[in-house]
């Protein structure tokens, strides 16, 4: 899900990126977060969400 690319030379340089499967998984996680936020709003936890910067 994560791809690592190493470059030769000094200083050492490494780049990480998401593979296609990783990008698909990220979309699932975002959807789960949105559902969780909706549920917390329904439970009256908007102040908590605001303090965390989620809404």
PQR file of N, CA, C, O and H, with PARSE charges and radii, in Angstrom:
ATOM      1  N   UNK A   1       0.812  -1.189   0.000 -0.4000 1.5000
ATOM      2  CA  UNK A   1       0.000   0.000   0.000 -0.0000 2.0000
ATOM      3  C   UNK A   1       0.861   1.261   0.000  0.5500 1.7000
ATOM      4  O   UNK A   1       0.438   2.317  -0.470 -0.5500 1.4000
ATOM      5  N   UNK A   2       2.063   1.133   0.530 -0.4000 1.5000
ATOM      6  CA  UNK A   2       2.998   2.253   0.522 -0.0000 2.0000
ATOM      7  C   UNK A   2       4.206   1.860  -0.308  0.5500 1.7000
ATOM      8  O   UNK A   2       4.757   0.769  -0.159 -0.5500 1.4000
ATOM      9  H   UNK A   2       2.406   0.275   0.911  0.4000 1.0000
ATOM     10  N   UNK A   3       4.601   2.759  -1.175 -0.4000 1.5000
ATOM     11  CA  UNK A   3       5.740   2.513  -2.050 -0.0000 2.0000
ATOM     12  C   UNK A   3       6.908   3.377  -1.579  0.5500 1.7000
ATOM     13  O   UNK A   3       6.734   4.557  -1.276 -0.5500 1.4000
ATOM     14  H   UNK A   3       4.153   3.645  -1.296  0.4000 1.0000
ATOM     15  N   UNK A   4       8.079   2.789  -1.521 -0.4000 1.5000
ATOM     16  CA  UNK A   4       9.278   3.491  -1.066 -0.0000 2.0000
ATOM     17  C   UNK A   4      10.238   3.635  -2.240  0.5500 1.7000
ATOM     18  O   UNK A   4      10.535   2.665  -2.937 -0.5500 1.4000
ATOM     19  H   UNK A   4       8.220   1.830  -1.767  0.4000 1.0000
ATOM     20  N   UNK A   5      10.718   4.856  -2.448 -0.4000 1.5000
ATOM     21  CA  UNK A   5      11.683   5.108  -3.510 -0.0000 2.0000
ATOM     22  C   UNK A   5      12.929   5.721  -2.882  0.5500 1.7000
ATOM     23  O   UNK A   5      12.864   6.784  -2.263 -0.5500 1.4000
ATOM     24  H   UNK A   5      10.476   5.644  -1.882  0.4000 1.0000
ATOM     25  N   UNK A   6      14.064   5.043  -3.046 -0.4000 1.5000
ATOM     26  CA  UNK A   6      15.331   5.514  -2.503 -0.0000 2.0000
ATOM     27  C   UNK A   6      16.160   6.135  -3.616  0.5500 1.7000
ATOM     28  O   UNK A   6      16.185   5.635  -4.741 -0.5500 1.4000
ATOM     29  H   UNK A   6      14.117   4.180  -3.549  0.4000 1.0000
ATOM     30  N   UNK A   7      16.829   7.217  -3.292 -0.4000 1.5000
ATOM     31  CA  UNK A   7      17.686   7.895  -4.249 -0.0000 2.0000
ATOM     32  C   UNK A   7      19.136   7.714  -3.817  0.5500 1.7000
ATOM     33  O   UNK A   7      19.431   7.664  -2.623 -0.5500 1.4000
ATOM     34  H   UNK A   7      16.809   7.622  -2.379  0.4000 1.0000
ATOM     35  N   UNK A   8      20.019   7.619  -4.767 -0.4000 1.5000
ATOM     36  CA  UNK A   8      21.434   7.466  -4.463 -0.0000 2.0000
ATOM     37  C   UNK A   8      22.046   8.823  -4.162  0.5500 1.7000
ATOM     38  O   UNK A   8      21.514   9.865  -4.544 -0.5500 1.4000
ATOM     39  H   UNK A   8      19.779   7.659  -5.737  0.4000 1.0000
ATOM     40  N   UNK A   9      23.164   8.786  -3.477 -0.4000 1.5000
ATOM     41  CA  UNK A   9      23.897  10.011  -3.193 -0.0000 2.0000
ATOM     42  C   UNK A   9      23.764  10.430  -1.746  0.5500 1.7000
ATOM     43  O   UNK A   9      23.144   9.760  -0.920 -0.5500 1.4000
ATOM     44  H   UNK A   9      23.597   7.940  -3.167  0.4000 1.0000
ATOM     45  N   UNK A  10      24.375  11.570  -1.478 -0.4000 1.5000
ATOM     46  CA  UNK A  10      24.364  12.101  -0.130 -0.0000 2.0000
ATOM     47  C   UNK A  10      23.900  13.539  -0.200  0.5500 1.7000
ATOM     48  O   UNK A  10      24.369  14.243  -1.094 -0.5500 1.4000
ATOM     49  H   UNK A  10      24.879  12.114  -2.148  0.4000 1.0000
ATOM     50  N   UNK A  11      23.048  14.035   0.631 -0.4000 1.5000
ATOM     51  CA  UNK A  11      22.440  13.336   1.751 -0.0000 2.0000
ATOM     52  C   UNK A  11      21.436  12.290   1.273  0.5500 1.7000
ATOM     53  O   UNK A  11      20.923  12.362   0.156 -0.5500 1.4000
ATOM     54  H   UNK A  11      22.667  13.464   1.358  0.4000 1.0000
ATOM     55  N   UNK A  12      21.173  11.333   2.130 -0.4000 1.5000
ATOM     56  CA  UNK A  12      20.231  10.275   1.795 -0.0000 2.0000
ATOM     57  C   UNK A  12      18.857  10.876   1.561  0.5500 1.7000
ATOM     58  O   UNK A  12      18.440  11.798   2.263 -0.5500 1.4000
ATOM     59  H   UNK A  12      21.590  11.274   3.037  0.4000 1.0000
ATOM     60  N   UNK A  13      18.164  10.349   0.575 -0.4000 1.5000
ATOM     61  CA  UNK A  13      16.819  10.838   0.266 -0.0000 2.0000
ATOM     62  C   UNK A  13      15.914   9.652  -0.009  0.5500 1.7000
ATOM     63  O   UNK A  13      16.259   8.758  -0.782 -0.5500 1.4000
ATOM     64  H   UNK A  13      18.503   9.600   0.005  0.4000 1.0000
ATOM     65  N   UNK A  14      14.749   9.652   0.633 -0.4000 1.5000
ATOM     66  CA  UNK A  14      13.759   8.596   0.447 -0.0000 2.0000
ATOM     67  C   UNK A  14      12.400   9.265   0.296  0.5500 1.7000
ATOM     68  O   UNK A  14      12.083  10.198   1.033 -0.5500 1.4000
ATOM     69  H   UNK A  14      14.468  10.377   1.261  0.4000 1.0000
ATOM     70  N   UNK A  15      11.607   8.803  -0.638 -0.4000 1.5000
ATOM     71  CA  UNK A  15      10.239   9.299  -0.823 -0.0000 2.0000
ATOM     72  C   UNK A  15       9.266   8.140  -0.649  0.5500 1.7000
ATOM     73  O   UNK A  15       9.514   7.023  -1.103 -0.5500 1.4000
ATOM     74  H   UNK A  15      11.864   8.045  -1.237  0.4000 1.0000
ATOM     75  N   UNK A  16       8.171   8.427   0.008 -0.4000 1.5000
ATOM     76  CA  UNK A  16       7.117   7.442   0.202 -0.0000 2.0000
ATOM     77  C   UNK A  16       5.863   7.939  -0.503  0.5500 1.7000
ATOM     78  O   UNK A  16       5.569   9.134  -0.493 -0.5500 1.4000
ATOM     79  H   UNK A  16       7.970   9.335   0.377  0.4000 1.0000
ATOM     80  N   UNK A  17       5.129   7.023  -1.111 -0.4000 1.5000
ATOM     81  CA  UNK A  17       3.871   7.389  -1.760 -0.0000 2.0000
ATOM     82  C   UNK A  17       2.899   6.217  -1.655  0.5500 1.7000
ATOM     83  O   UNK A  17       3.294   5.078  -1.408 -0.5500 1.4000
ATOM     84  H   UNK A  17       5.368   6.052  -1.120  0.4000 1.0000
ATOM     85  N   UNK A  18       1.635   6.524  -1.847 -0.4000 1.5000
ATOM     86  CA  UNK A  18       0.614   5.484  -1.804 -0.0000 2.0000
ATOM     87  C   UNK A  18       0.516   4.790  -3.155  0.5500 1.7000
ATOM     88  O   UNK A  18       0.576   5.432  -4.203 -0.5500 1.4000
ATOM     89  H   UNK A  18       1.314   7.450  -2.047  0.4000 1.0000
ATOM     90  N   UNK A  19       0.366   3.482  -3.114 -0.4000 1.5000
ATOM     91  CA  UNK A  19       0.078   2.734  -4.330 -0.0000 2.0000
ATOM     92  C   UNK A  19      -1.407   2.921  -4.659  0.5500 1.7000
ATOM     93  O   UNK A  19      -2.132   3.577  -3.911 -0.5500 1.4000
ATOM     94  H   UNK A  19       0.317   2.960  -2.262  0.4000 1.0000
ATOM     95  N   UNK A  20      -1.847   2.357  -5.756 -0.4000 1.5000
ATOM     96  CA  UNK A  20      -3.274   2.447  -6.097 -0.0000 2.0000
ATOM     97  C   UNK A  20      -4.134   1.833  -5.000  0.5500 1.7000
ATOM     98  O   UNK A  20      -5.181   2.379  -4.652 -0.5500 1.4000
ATOM     99  H   UNK A  20      -1.258   1.824  -6.364  0.4000 1.0000
ATOM    100  N   UNK A  21      -3.696   0.696  -4.453 -0.4000 1.5000
ATOM    101  CA  UNK A  21      -4.450   0.081  -3.350 -0.0000 2.0000
ATOM    102  C   UNK A  21      -4.439   0.978  -2.119  0.5500 1.7000
ATOM    103  O   UNK A  21      -5.444   1.070  -1.414 -0.5500 1.4000
ATOM    104  H   UNK A  21      -2.845   0.252  -4.735  0.4000 1.0000
ATOM    105  N   UNK A  22      -3.332   1.631  -1.854 -0.4000 1.5000
ATOM    106  CA  UNK A  22      -3.239   2.550  -0.732 -0.0000 2.0000
ATOM    107  C   UNK A  22      -4.188   3.725  -0.892  0.5500 1.7000
ATOM    108  O   UNK A  22      -4.805   4.164   0.079 -0.5500 1.4000
ATOM    109  H   UNK A  22      -2.515   1.556  -2.427  0.4000 1.0000
ATOM    110  N   UNK A  23      -4.307   4.233  -2.104 -0.4000 1.5000
ATOM    111  CA  UNK A  23      -5.234   5.338  -2.383 -0.0000 2.0000
ATOM    112  C   UNK A  23      -6.675   4.895  -2.187  0.5500 1.7000
ATOM    113  O   UNK A  23      -7.500   5.647  -1.668 -0.5500 1.4000
ATOM    114  H   UNK A  23      -3.806   3.876  -2.893  0.4000 1.0000
ATOM    115  N   UNK A  24      -6.974   3.671  -2.603 -0.4000 1.5000
ATOM    116  CA  UNK A  24      -8.327   3.149  -2.393 -0.0000 2.0000
ATOM    117  C   UNK A  24      -8.614   2.998  -0.907  0.5500 1.7000
ATOM    118  O   UNK A  24      -9.714   3.309  -0.452 -0.5500 1.4000
ATOM    119  H   UNK A  24      -6.305   3.060  -3.024  0.4000 1.0000
ATOM    120  N   UNK A  25      -7.631   2.522  -0.148 -0.4000 1.5000
ATOM    121  CA  UNK A  25      -7.788   2.358   1.296 -0.0000 2.0000
ATOM    122  C   UNK A  25      -7.985   3.718   1.960  0.5500 1.7000
ATOM    123  O   UNK A  25      -8.793   3.842   2.881 -0.5500 1.4000
ATOM    124  H   UNK A  25      -6.737   2.269  -0.518  0.4000 1.0000
ATOM    125  N   UNK A  26      -7.265   4.730   1.510 -0.4000 1.5000
ATOM    126  CA  UNK A  26      -7.420   6.074   2.060 -0.0000 2.0000
ATOM    127  C   UNK A  26      -8.854   6.563   1.870  0.5500 1.7000
ATOM    128  O   UNK A  26      -9.419   7.182   2.771 -0.5500 1.4000
ATOM    129  H   UNK A  26      -6.609   4.630   0.763  0.4000 1.0000
ATOM    130  N   UNK A  27      -9.445   6.294   0.711 -0.4000 1.5000
ATOM    131  CA  UNK A  27     -10.838   6.680   0.475 -0.0000 2.0000
ATOM    132  C   UNK A  27     -11.780   5.998   1.456  0.5500 1.7000
ATOM    133  O   UNK A  27     -12.743   6.609   1.918 -0.5500 1.4000
ATOM    134  H   UNK A  27      -8.986   5.791  -0.021  0.4000 1.0000
ATOM    135  N   UNK A  28     -11.512   4.741   1.776 -0.4000 1.5000
ATOM    136  CA  UNK A  28     -12.330   4.008   2.747 -0.0000 2.0000
ATOM    137  C   UNK A  28     -12.194   4.639   4.131  0.5500 1.7000
ATOM    138  O   UNK A  28     -13.187   4.814   4.837 -0.5500 1.4000
ATOM    139  H   UNK A  28     -10.730   4.244   1.400  0.4000 1.0000
ATOM    140  N   UNK A  29     -10.975   4.978   4.512 -0.4000 1.5000
ATOM    141  CA  UNK A  29     -10.734   5.582   5.824 -0.0000 2.0000
ATOM    142  C   UNK A  29     -11.431   6.933   5.931  0.5500 1.7000
ATOM    143  O   UNK A  29     -12.014   7.248   6.969 -0.5500 1.4000
ATOM    144  H   UNK A  29     -10.169   4.836   3.938  0.4000 1.0000
ATOM    145  N   UNK A  30     -11.378   7.723   4.879 -0.4000 1.5000
ATOM    146  CA  UNK A  30     -12.050   9.026   4.882 -0.0000 2.0000
ATOM    147  C   UNK A  30     -13.556   8.840   5.049  0.5500 1.7000
ATOM    148  O   UNK A  30     -14.188   9.570   5.812 -0.5500 1.4000
ATOM    149  H   UNK A  30     -10.904   7.467   4.036  0.4000 1.0000
ATOM    150  N   UNK A  31     -14.130   7.878   4.348 -0.4000 1.5000
ATOM    151  CA  UNK A  31     -15.557   7.600   4.475 -0.0000 2.0000
ATOM    152  C   UNK A  31     -15.896   7.172   5.901  0.5500 1.7000
ATOM    153  O   UNK A  31     -16.906   7.608   6.453 -0.5500 1.4000
ATOM    154  H   UNK A  31     -13.616   7.285   3.728  0.4000 1.0000
ATOM    155  N   UNK A  32     -15.066   6.328   6.498 -0.4000 1.5000
ATOM    156  CA  UNK A  32     -15.304   5.894   7.881 -0.0000 2.0000
ATOM    157  C   UNK A  32     -15.240   7.084   8.837  0.5500 1.7000
ATOM    158  O   UNK A  32     -16.029   7.169   9.779 -0.5500 1.4000
ATOM    159  H   UNK A  32     -14.245   5.974   6.049  0.4000 1.0000
ATOM    160  N   UNK A  33     -14.313   7.993   8.600 -0.4000 1.5000
ATOM    161  CA  UNK A  33     -14.203   9.176   9.444 -0.0000 2.0000
ATOM    162  C   UNK A  33     -15.460  10.039   9.320  0.5500 1.7000
ATOM    163  O   UNK A  33     -15.978  10.530  10.322 -0.5500 1.4000
ATOM    164  H   UNK A  33     -13.672   7.924   7.836  0.4000 1.0000
ATOM    165  N   UNK A  34     -15.944  10.220   8.106 -0.4000 1.5000
ATOM    166  CA  UNK A  34     -17.162  11.009   7.890 -0.0000 2.0000
ATOM    167  C   UNK A  34     -18.350  10.408   8.629  0.5500 1.7000
ATOM    168  O   UNK A  34     -19.135  11.131   9.243 -0.5500 1.4000
ATOM    169  H   UNK A  34     -15.523   9.820   7.292  0.4000 1.0000
ATOM    170  N   UNK A  35     -18.482   9.092   8.571 -0.4000 1.5000
ATOM    171  CA  UNK A  35     -19.573   8.419   9.277 -0.0000 2.0000
ATOM    172  C   UNK A  35     -19.409   8.598  10.780  0.5500 1.7000
ATOM    173  O   UNK A  35     -20.384   8.867  11.481 -0.5500 1.4000
ATOM    174  H   UNK A  35     -17.845   8.505   8.072  0.4000 1.0000
ATOM    175  N   UNK A  36     -18.193   8.451  11.281 -0.4000 1.5000
ATOM    176  CA  UNK A  36     -17.938   8.644  12.700 -0.0000 2.0000
ATOM    177  C   UNK A  36     -18.291  10.052  13.160  0.5500 1.7000
ATOM    178  O   UNK A  36     -18.859  10.227  14.238 -0.5500 1.4000
ATOM    179  H   UNK A  36     -17.400   8.232  10.712  0.4000 1.0000
ATOM    180  N   UNK A  37     -17.963  11.052  12.359 -0.4000 1.5000
ATOM    181  CA  UNK A  37     -18.297  12.442  12.692 -0.0000 2.0000
ATOM    182  C   UNK A  37     -19.807  12.625  12.733  0.5500 1.7000
ATOM    183  O   UNK A  37     -20.335  13.277  13.634 -0.5500 1.4000
ATOM    184  H   UNK A  37     -17.502  10.910  11.484  0.4000 1.0000
ATOM    185  N   UNK A  38     -20.497  12.051  11.759 -0.4000 1.5000
ATOM    186  CA  UNK A  38     -21.970  12.144  11.755 -0.0000 2.0000
ATOM    187  C   UNK A  38     -22.554  11.529  13.026  0.5500 1.7000
ATOM    188  O   UNK A  38     -23.440  12.114  13.650 -0.5500 1.4000
ATOM    189  H   UNK A  38     -20.068  11.522  11.027  0.4000 1.0000
ATOM    190  N   UNK A  39     -22.060  10.353  13.409 -0.4000 1.5000
ATOM    191  CA  UNK A  39     -22.561   9.687  14.612 -0.0000 2.0000
ATOM    192  C   UNK A  39     -22.279  10.513  15.867  0.5500 1.7000
ATOM    193  O   UNK A  39     -23.125  10.602  16.757 -0.5500 1.4000
ATOM    194  H   UNK A  39     -21.340   9.878  12.903  0.4000 1.0000
ATOM    195  N   UNK A  40     -21.091  11.117  15.938 -0.4000 1.5000
ATOM    196  CA  UNK A  40     -20.750  11.932  17.104 -0.0000 2.0000
ATOM    197  C   UNK A  40     -21.627  13.187  17.171  0.5500 1.7000
ATOM    198  O   UNK A  40     -22.002  13.631  18.256 -0.5500 1.4000
ATOM    199  H   UNK A  40     -20.404  11.045  15.215  0.4000 1.0000
ATOM    200  N   UNK A  41     -21.951  13.755  16.004 -0.4000 1.5000
ATOM    201  CA  UNK A  41     -22.861  14.911  15.987 -0.0000 2.0000
ATOM    202  C   UNK A  41     -24.228  14.505  16.525  0.5500 1.7000
ATOM    203  O   UNK A  41     -24.839  15.234  17.306 -0.5500 1.4000
ATOM    204  H   UNK A  41     -21.646  13.394  15.122  0.4000 1.0000
ATOM    205  N   UNK A  42     -24.701  13.340  16.101 -0.4000 1.5000
ATOM    206  CA  UNK A  42     -26.000  12.850  16.570 -0.0000 2.0000
ATOM    207  C   UNK A  42     -25.997  12.629  18.075  0.5500 1.7000
ATOM    208  O   UNK A  42     -27.039  12.754  18.718 -0.5500 1.4000
ATOM    209  H   UNK A  42     -24.204  12.748  15.466  0.4000 1.0000
ATOM    210  N   UNK A  43     -24.830  12.298  18.650 -0.4000 1.5000
ATOM    211  CA  UNK A  43     -24.704  12.068  20.089 -0.0000 2.0000
ATOM    212  C   UNK A  43     -24.397  13.352  20.856  0.5500 1.7000
ATOM    213  O   UNK A  43     -24.132  13.309  22.057 -0.5500 1.4000
ATOM    214  H   UNK A  43     -23.983  12.196  18.127  0.4000 1.0000
ATOM    215  N   UNK A  44     -24.431  14.498  20.164 -0.4000 1.5000
ATOM    216  CA  UNK A  44     -24.221  15.781  20.829 -0.0000 2.0000
ATOM    217  C   UNK A  44     -22.777  16.084  21.183  0.5500 1.7000
ATOM    218  O   UNK A  44     -22.517  16.802  22.148 -0.5500 1.4000
ATOM    219  H   UNK A  44     -24.646  14.533  19.188  0.4000 1.0000
ATOM    220  N   UNK A  45     -21.842  15.556  20.427 -0.4000 1.5000
ATOM    221  CA  UNK A  45     -20.430  15.761  20.724 -0.0000 2.0000
ATOM    222  C   UNK A  45     -19.772  16.771  19.779  0.5500 1.7000
ATOM    223  O   UNK A  45     -18.595  16.652  19.440 -0.5500 1.4000
ATOM    224  H   UNK A  45     -22.053  14.973  19.642  0.4000 1.0000
ATOM    225  N   UNK A  46     -20.557  17.764  19.364 -0.4000 1.5000
ATOM    226  CA  UNK A  46     -20.026  18.768  18.435 -0.0000 2.0000
ATOM    227  C   UNK A  46     -18.894  19.576  19.053  0.5500 1.7000
ATOM    228  O   UNK A  46     -17.938  19.921  18.359 -0.5500 1.4000
ATOM    229  H   UNK A  46     -21.514  17.861  19.640  0.4000 1.0000
ATOM    230  N   UNK A  47     -18.984  19.888  20.352 -0.4000 1.5000
ATOM    231  CA  UNK A  47     -17.918  20.655  21.006 -0.0000 2.0000
ATOM    232  C   UNK A  47     -16.585  19.908  20.930  0.5500 1.7000
ATOM    233  O   UNK A  47     -15.546  20.508  20.654 -0.5500 1.4000
ATOM    234  H   UNK A  47     -19.761  19.608  20.916  0.4000 1.0000
ATOM    235  N   UNK A  48     -16.622  18.613  21.174 -0.4000 1.5000
ATOM    236  CA  UNK A  48     -15.407  17.793  21.082 -0.0000 2.0000
ATOM    237  C   UNK A  48     -14.836  17.847  19.664  0.5500 1.7000
ATOM    238  O   UNK A  48     -13.631  18.022  19.483 -0.5500 1.4000
ATOM    239  H   UNK A  48     -17.466  18.126  21.398  0.4000 1.0000
ATOM    240  N   UNK A  49     -15.703  17.697  18.661 -0.4000 1.5000
ATOM    241  CA  UNK A  49     -15.266  17.719  17.272 -0.0000 2.0000
ATOM    242  C   UNK A  49     -14.678  19.085  16.901  0.5500 1.7000
ATOM    243  O   UNK A  49     -13.689  19.162  16.172 -0.5500 1.4000
ATOM    244  H   UNK A  49     -16.682  17.555  18.808  0.4000 1.0000
ATOM    245  N   UNK A  50     -15.284  20.150  17.401 -0.4000 1.5000
ATOM    246  CA  UNK A  50     -14.767  21.494  17.132 -0.0000 2.0000
ATOM    247  C   UNK A  50     -13.396  21.685  17.780  0.5500 1.7000
ATOM    248  O   UNK A  50     -12.493  22.254  17.166 -0.5500 1.4000
ATOM    249  H   UNK A  50     -16.088  20.087  17.993  0.4000 1.0000
ATOM    250  N   UNK A  51     -13.239  21.211  19.015 -0.4000 1.5000
ATOM    251  CA  UNK A  51     -11.942  21.332  19.691 -0.0000 2.0000
ATOM    252  C   UNK A  51     -10.844  20.589  18.964  0.5500 1.7000
ATOM    253  O   UNK A  51      -9.688  21.011  18.998 -0.5500 1.4000
ATOM    254  H   UNK A  51     -13.972  20.749  19.513  0.4000 1.0000
ATOM    255  N   UNK A  52     -11.176  19.501  18.313 -0.4000 1.5000
ATOM    256  CA  UNK A  52     -10.199  18.712  17.553 -0.0000 2.0000
ATOM    257  C   UNK A  52     -10.017  19.229  16.126  0.5500 1.7000
ATOM    258  O   UNK A  52      -9.174  18.727  15.383 -0.5500 1.4000
ATOM    259  H   UNK A  52     -12.115  19.158  18.286  0.4000 1.0000
ATOM    260  N   UNK A  53     -10.816  20.243  15.744 -0.4000 1.5000
ATOM    261  CA  UNK A  53     -10.689  20.810  14.403 -0.0000 2.0000
ATOM    262  C   UNK A  53     -11.284  19.942  13.308  0.5500 1.7000
ATOM    263  O   UNK A  53     -10.897  20.054  12.144 -0.5500 1.4000
ATOM    264  H   UNK A  53     -11.500  20.651  16.347  0.4000 1.0000
ATOM    265  N   UNK A  54     -12.221  19.078  13.673 -0.4000 1.5000
ATOM    266  CA  UNK A  54     -12.810  18.175  12.690 -0.0000 2.0000
ATOM    267  C   UNK A  54     -14.057  18.761  12.026  0.5500 1.7000
ATOM    268  O   UNK A  54     -14.478  18.302  10.964 -0.5500 1.4000
ATOM    269  H   UNK A  54     -12.536  18.987  14.618  0.4000 1.0000
ATOM    270  N   UNK A  55     -14.637  19.768  12.657 -0.4000 1.5000
ATOM    271  CA  UNK A  55     -15.760  20.464  12.030 -0.0000 2.0000
ATOM    272  C   UNK A  55     -15.603  21.952  12.234  0.5500 1.7000
ATOM    273  O   UNK A  55     -16.444  22.729  11.782 -0.5500 1.4000
ATOM    274  H   UNK A  55     -14.295  20.140  13.520  0.4000 1.0000
TER
END
